[in-house]
Amino acid sequence: MPQHAPNTPVCRDCDGFPTVAITTGTRNPDGTRTTLTVTCPTCKGTGRRTAATLIRAGR
């Protein structure tokens, strides 16, 4: 019998990878690469999207 995966809403901007490390191209004195850690601004590093809220326009 097939197993069903839970339906978790994934952020559409980062596809569930909310934090990434980007290399700057320079090296530290010990030879390792200098990296910057960047988080997704849409989901704020959670990897999941929030439920859509309904906005009513008008009176």
Secondary structure as UniProt FT lines:
FT   TURN            12..16
FT   STRAND          19..27
FT   TURN            29..30
FT   STRAND          33..39
FT   TURN            41..45
//
